[in-house]
Amino acid sequence: MTFNPVAALNVIECKKNIFNKSPVAIDLGSQTPSINNNFIKNLINQSKSLTNLQRQGLENLSNKKKFSTKDYFTSLGFINYKSIDINGAYESYQFDLNKDIFKTYNFNKKYDLVINNGTGEHVFNQYSLFLNFHNLTKVNGLMLNILPFIDWINHGFYNFNPIFFA
């Protein structure tokens, strides 16, 4: 999966609505960043909603030759970022999202932001996917879905209509 500009911008919007001083986030699926230093620099220059600490964190990030999705999240003020992926990439929890991870893996952590960024359509058991999605989210936490729906006919098991989430 790829952590792209759409995801990067939406995470900033979500962060504005998280009131926990020490927010934590988790991605369903390990994410390889497809954003680069130029994107980060443009983001700093164009985004009016960034705090001074976030600007400073993003400026530090833009000076790195290579950075991870976790680096992006911590630059915005998240104290921790994790992911869940059966492949175990990027230090992710190696869980099968087709199963109830609370029962199967005794995993009961909660997060301020839970992201389904291009993973949900690859999970066959949609009931377990959305059960996990909800169970991972703290009360008053946010759930962010970024999924393909137009012109992605042969991608994954499912295509979601945007009205589904409304």
Buried (B, 14 or more C-beta within 10 A) or exposed (E): BBBBEEBBBBBBEBBEEBEBEEBBBBBBBBBEBBBEBEBBBEBBEEBEEBEEEBBEBBEBBBEEEEBBBBBBBBBBBBEBBBBBBBEEBBEBBEBBBBBBBBEEBEBEBEBBBBBBBBBBBBBEBBEBBBBBBEBBBBEEBBBBBBBBBEEEEEBBEBBBEEEEEE
